[in-house]
Amino acid sequence: MTSPPPADEAPVCSARGCRAPALWALRWNNPRLHDADRRKTWLACAEHRESLGDFLAARGFLREVVAAPGSPTLEG
């Protein structure tokens, strides 16, 4: 897992090797490891939102997809 970006740096996509700005927050948990109300977050750019979401959904981990903080999707 990566550490949070400095306050003056925009968050980036969690996909391996991607440095695009994050537009989406994929909130998930592993029910075998985490309490039901705990959420972990992967960030996704527009290009990787579907593939990261599919990966989590196939394992039954994906709980919700919301606009990432500071994302232009919050204004649309």
Chimera marker file (.cmm) of the C-alpha trace (Angstrom):
<marker_set name="trace">
<marker id="1" x="0.000" y="0.000" z="0.000" r="1" g="1" b="0" radius="0.5"/>
<marker id="2" x="1.198" y="3.505" z="-0.642" r="1" g="1" b="0" radius="0.5"/>
<marker id="3" x="1.292" y="6.338" z="1.850" r="1" g="1" b="0" radius="0.5"/>
<marker id="4" x="-1.090" y="9.270" z="1.378" r="1" g="1" b="0" radius="0.5"/>
<marker id="5" x="0.145" y="12.015" z="-0.913" r="1" g="1" b="0" radius="0.5"/>
<marker id="6" x="1.275" y="15.327" z="0.587" r="1" g="1" b="0" radius="0.5"/>
<marker id="7" x="-1.556" y="17.850" z="0.971" r="1" g="1" b="0" radius="0.5"/>
<marker id="8" x="-0.375" y="19.849" z="-2.053" r="1" g="1" b="0" radius="0.5"/>
<marker id="9" x="-0.263" y="16.766" z="-4.327" r="1" g="1" b="0" radius="0.5"/>
<marker id="10" x="-3.383" y="15.342" z="-5.966" r="1" g="1" b="0" radius="0.5"/>
<marker id="11" x="-4.156" y="11.688" z="-5.189" r="1" g="1" b="0" radius="0.5"/>
<marker id="12" x="-3.243" y="9.232" z="-7.950" r="1" g="1" b="0" radius="0.5"/>
<marker id="13" x="-4.719" y="5.984" z="-9.211" r="1" g="1" b="0" radius="0.5"/>
<marker id="14" x="-3.917" y="2.808" z="-7.260" r="1" g="1" b="0" radius="0.5"/>
<marker id="15" x="-3.418" y="0.693" z="-10.410" r="1" g="1" b="0" radius="0.5"/>
<marker id="16" x="0.140" y="-0.575" z="-10.730" r="1" g="1" b="0" radius="0.5"/>
<marker id="17" x="2.302" y="1.907" z="-12.647" r="1" g="1" b="0" radius="0.5"/>
<marker id="18" x="-0.503" y="4.434" z="-13.163" r="1" g="1" b="0" radius="0.5"/>
<marker id="19" x="0.160" y="8.034" z="-12.128" r="1" g="1" b="0" radius="0.5"/>
<marker id="20" x="-3.114" y="9.503" z="-13.433" r="1" g="1" b="0" radius="0.5"/>
<marker id="21" x="-5.212" y="11.633" z="-11.078" r="1" g="1" b="0" radius="0.5"/>
<marker id="22" x="-7.710" y="9.641" z="-9.028" r="1" g="1" b="0" radius="0.5"/>
<marker id="23" x="-11.332" y="10.383" z="-9.837" r="1" g="1" b="0" radius="0.5"/>
<marker id="24" x="-12.967" y="7.510" z="-7.960" r="1" g="1" b="0" radius="0.5"/>
<marker id="25" x="-12.658" y="5.903" z="-4.525" r="1" g="1" b="0" radius="0.5"/>
<marker id="26" x="-13.428" y="2.179" z="-4.505" r="1" g="1" b="0" radius="0.5"/>
<marker id="27" x="-14.384" y="1.355" z="-0.926" r="1" g="1" b="0" radius="0.5"/>
<marker id="28" x="-14.004" y="-2.292" z="0.031" r="1" g="1" b="0" radius="0.5"/>
<marker id="29" x="-13.376" y="-4.789" z="2.763" r="1" g="1" b="0" radius="0.5"/>
<marker id="30" x="-12.548" y="-8.463" z="3.081" r="1" g="1" b="0" radius="0.5"/>
<marker id="31" x="-15.359" y="-9.892" z="5.236" r="1" g="1" b="0" radius="0.5"/>
<marker id="32" x="-13.099" y="-12.723" z="6.410" r="1" g="1" b="0" radius="0.5"/>
<marker id="33" x="-10.590" y="-10.221" z="7.822" r="1" g="1" b="0" radius="0.5"/>
<marker id="34" x="-12.423" y="-6.951" z="8.519" r="1" g="1" b="0" radius="0.5"/>
<marker id="35" x="-15.425" y="-5.898" z="10.590" r="1" g="1" b="0" radius="0.5"/>
<marker id="36" x="-18.525" y="-5.259" z="8.464" r="1" g="1" b="0" radius="0.5"/>
<marker id="37" x="-18.288" y="-1.478" z="8.885" r="1" g="1" b="0" radius="0.5"/>
<marker id="38" x="-14.561" y="-1.190" z="8.102" r="1" g="1" b="0" radius="0.5"/>
<marker id="39" x="-13.665" y="0.173" z="4.673" r="1" g="1" b="0" radius="0.5"/>
<marker id="40" x="-10.358" y="0.230" z="2.851" r="1" g="1" b="0" radius="0.5"/>
<marker id="41" x="-9.968" y="2.435" z="-0.222" r="1" g="1" b="0" radius="0.5"/>
<marker id="42" x="-8.359" y="2.060" z="-3.602" r="1" g="1" b="0" radius="0.5"/>
<marker id="43" x="-8.259" y="5.131" z="-5.803" r="1" g="1" b="0" radius="0.5"/>
<marker id="44" x="-8.931" y="4.879" z="-9.523" r="1" g="1" b="0" radius="0.5"/>
<marker id="45" x="-8.603" y="7.039" z="-12.604" r="1" g="1" b="0" radius="0.5"/>
<marker id="46" x="-11.288" y="6.842" z="-15.284" r="1" g="1" b="0" radius="0.5"/>
<marker id="47" x="-9.304" y="4.218" z="-17.224" r="1" g="1" b="0" radius="0.5"/>
<marker id="48" x="-8.841" y="1.831" z="-14.270" r="1" g="1" b="0" radius="0.5"/>
<marker id="49" x="-12.146" y="2.270" z="-12.418" r="1" g="1" b="0" radius="0.5"/>
<marker id="50" x="-13.747" y="-0.736" z="-14.104" r="1" g="1" b="0" radius="0.5"/>
<marker id="51" x="-10.780" y="-3.135" z="-13.888" r="1" g="1" b="0" radius="0.5"/>
<marker id="52" x="-10.046" y="-2.371" z="-10.225" r="1" g="1" b="0" radius="0.5"/>
<marker id="53" x="-13.759" y="-2.594" z="-9.426" r="1" g="1" b="0" radius="0.5"/>
<marker id="54" x="-14.084" y="-5.904" z="-11.275" r="1" g="1" b="0" radius="0.5"/>
<marker id="55" x="-11.114" y="-7.324" z="-9.350" r="1" g="1" b="0" radius="0.5"/>
<marker id="56" x="-12.685" y="-6.411" z="-6.002" r="1" g="1" b="0" radius="0.5"/>
<marker id="57" x="-16.219" y="-7.417" z="-7.022" r="1" g="1" b="0" radius="0.5"/>
<marker id="58" x="-15.087" y="-10.867" z="-8.233" r="1" g="1" b="0" radius="0.5"/>
<marker id="59" x="-13.845" y="-11.552" z="-4.697" r="1" g="1" b="0" radius="0.5"/>
<marker id="60" x="-16.950" y="-10.122" z="-3.026" r="1" g="1" b="0" radius="0.5"/>
<marker id="61" x="-14.943" y="-7.233" z="-1.527" r="1" g="1" b="0" radius="0.5"/>
<marker id="62" x="-16.344" y="-4.156" z="-3.327" r="1" g="1" b="0" radius="0.5"/>
<marker id="63" x="-18.799" y="-2.215" z="-1.160" r="1" g="1" b="0" radius="0.5"/>
<marker id="64" x="-19.207" y="1.118" z="-2.973" r="1" g="1" b="0" radius="0.5"/>
<marker id="65" x="-17.708" y="3.415" z="-5.583" r="1" g="1" b="0" radius="0.5"/>
<marker id="66" x="-17.785" y="7.145" z="-4.842" r="1" g="1" b="0" radius="0.5"/>
<marker id="67" x="-16.145" y="10.232" z="-6.256" r="1" g="1" b="0" radius="0.5"/>
<marker id="68" x="-12.659" y="10.693" z="-4.813" r="1" g="1" b="0" radius="0.5"/>
<marker id="69" x="-12.139" y="13.744" z="-2.576" r="1" g="1" b="0" radius="0.5"/>
<marker id="70" x="-11.000" y="16.662" z="-4.703" r="1" g="1" b="0" radius="0.5"/>
<marker id="71" x="-12.158" y="14.908" z="-7.870" r="1" g="1" b="0" radius="0.5"/>
<marker id="72" x="-13.825" y="16.899" z="-10.660" r="1" g="1" b="0" radius="0.5"/>
<marker id="73" x="-16.504" y="14.170" z="-10.587" r="1" g="1" b="0" radius="0.5"/>
<marker id="74" x="-17.783" y="15.762" z="-7.369" r="1" g="1" b="0" radius="0.5"/>
<marker id="75" x="-18.771" y="18.835" z="-9.332" r="1" g="1" b="0" radius="0.5"/>
<marker id="76" x="-20.454" y="17.015" z="-12.215" r="1" g="1" b="0" radius="0.5"/>
<link id1="1" id2="2" r="1" g="1" b="0" radius="0.2"/>
<link id1="2" id2="3" r="1" g="1" b="0" radius="0.2"/>
<link id1="3" id2="4" r="1" g="1" b="0" radius="0.2"/>
<link id1="4" id2="5" r="1" g="1" b="0" radius="0.2"/>
<link id1="5" id2="6" r="1" g="1" b="0" radius="0.2"/>
<link id1="6" id2="7" r="1" g="1" b="0" radius="0.2"/>
<link id1="7" id2="8" r="1" g="1" b="0" radius="0.2"/>
<link id1="8" id2="9" r="1" g="1" b="0" radius="0.2"/>
<link id1="9" id2="10" r="1" g="1" b="0" radius="0.2"/>
<link id1="10" id2="11" r="1" g="1" b="0" radius="0.2"/>
<link id1="11" id2="12" r="1" g="1" b="0" radius="0.2"/>
<link id1="12" id2="13" r="1" g="1" b="0" radius="0.2"/>
<link id1="13" id2="14" r="1" g="1" b="0" radius="0.2"/>
<link id1="14" id2="15" r="1" g="1" b="0" radius="0.2"/>
<link id1="15" id2="16" r="1" g="1" b="0" radius="0.2"/>
<link id1="16" id2="17" r="1" g="1" b="0" radius="0.2"/>
<link id1="17" id2="18" r="1" g="1" b="0" radius="0.2"/>
<link id1="18" id2="19" r="1" g="1" b="0" radius="0.2"/>
<link id1="19" id2="20" r="1" g="1" b="0" radius="0.2"/>
<link id1="20" id2="21" r="1" g="1" b="0" radius="0.2"/>
<link id1="21" id2="22" r="1" g="1" b="0" radius="0.2"/>
<link id1="22" id2="23" r="1" g="1" b="0" radius="0.2"/>
<link id1="23" id2="24" r="1" g="1" b="0" radius="0.2"/>
<link id1="24" id2="25" r="1" g="1" b="0" radius="0.2"/>
<link id1="25" id2="26" r="1" g="1" b="0" radius="0.2"/>
<link id1="26" id2="27" r="1" g="1" b="0" radius="0.2"/>
<link id1="27" id2="28" r="1" g="1" b="0" radius="0.2"/>
<link id1="28" id2="29" r="1" g="1" b="0" radius="0.2"/>
<link id1="29" id2="30" r="1" g="1" b="0" radius="0.2"/>
<link id1="30" id2="31" r="1" g="1" b="0" radius="0.2"/>
<link id1="31" id2="32" r="1" g="1" b="0" radius="0.2"/>
<link id1="32" id2="33" r="1" g="1" b="0" radius="0.2"/>
<link id1="33" id2="34" r="1" g="1" b="0" radius="0.2"/>
<link id1="34" id2="35" r="1" g="1" b="0" radius="0.2"/>
<link id1="35" id2="36" r="1" g="1" b="0" radius="0.2"/>
<link id1="36" id2="37" r="1" g="1" b="0" radius="0.2"/>
<link id1="37" id2="38" r="1" g="1" b="0" radius="0.2"/>
<link id1="38" id2="39" r="1" g="1" b="0" radius="0.2"/>
<link id1="39" id2="40" r="1" g="1" b="0" radius="0.2"/>
<link id1="40" id2="41" r="1" g="1" b="0" radius="0.2"/>
<link id1="41" id2="42" r="1" g="1" b="0" radius="0.2"/>
<link id1="42" id2="43" r="1" g="1" b="0" radius="0.2"/>
<link id1="43" id2="44" r="1" g="1" b="0" radius="0.2"/>
<link id1="44" id2="45" r="1" g="1" b="0" radius="0.2"/>
<link id1="45" id2="46" r="1" g="1" b="0" radius="0.2"/>
<link id1="46" id2="47" r="1" g="1" b="0" radius="0.2"/>
<link id1="47" id2="48" r="1" g="1" b="0" radius="0.2"/>
<link id1="48" id2="49" r="1" g="1" b="0" radius="0.2"/>
<link id1="49" id2="50" r="1" g="1" b="0" radius="0.2"/>
<link id1="50" id2="51" r="1" g="1" b="0" radius="0.2"/>
<link id1="51" id2="52" r="1" g="1" b="0" radius="0.2"/>
<link id1="52" id2="53" r="1" g="1" b="0" radius="0.2"/>
<link id1="53" id2="54" r="1" g="1" b="0" radius="0.2"/>
<link id1="54" id2="55" r="1" g="1" b="0" radius="0.2"/>
<link id1="55" id2="56" r="1" g="1" b="0" radius="0.2"/>
<link id1="56" id2="57" r="1" g="1" b="0" radius="0.2"/>
<link id1="57" id2="58" r="1" g="1" b="0" radius="0.2"/>
<link id1="58" id2="59" r="1" g="1" b="0" radius="0.2"/>
<link id1="59" id2="60" r="1" g="1" b="0" radius="0.2"/>
<link id1="60" id2="61" r="1" g="1" b="0" radius="0.2"/>
<link id1="61" id2="62" r="1" g="1" b="0" radius="0.2"/>
<link id1="62" id2="63" r="1" g="1" b="0" radius="0.2"/>
<link id1="63" id2="64" r="1" g="1" b="0" radius="0.2"/>
<link id1="64" id2="65" r="1" g="1" b="0" radius="0.2"/>
<link id1="65" id2="66" r="1" g="1" b="0" radius="0.2"/>
<link id1="66" id2="67" r="1" g="1" b="0" radius="0.2"/>
<link id1="67" id2="68" r="1" g="1" b="0" radius="0.2"/>
<link id1="68" id2="69" r="1" g="1" b="0" radius="0.2"/>
<link id1="69" id2="70" r="1" g="1" b="0" radius="0.2"/>
<link id1="70" id2="71" r="1" g="1" b="0" radius="0.2"/>
<link id1="71" id2="72" r="1" g="1" b="0" radius="0.2"/>
<link id1="72" id2="73" r="1" g="1" b="0" radius="0.2"/>
<link id1="73" id2="74" r="1" g="1" b="0" radius="0.2"/>
<link id1="74" id2="75" r="1" g="1" b="0" radius="0.2"/>
<link id1="75" id2="76" r="1" g="1" b="0" radius="0.2"/>
</marker_set>
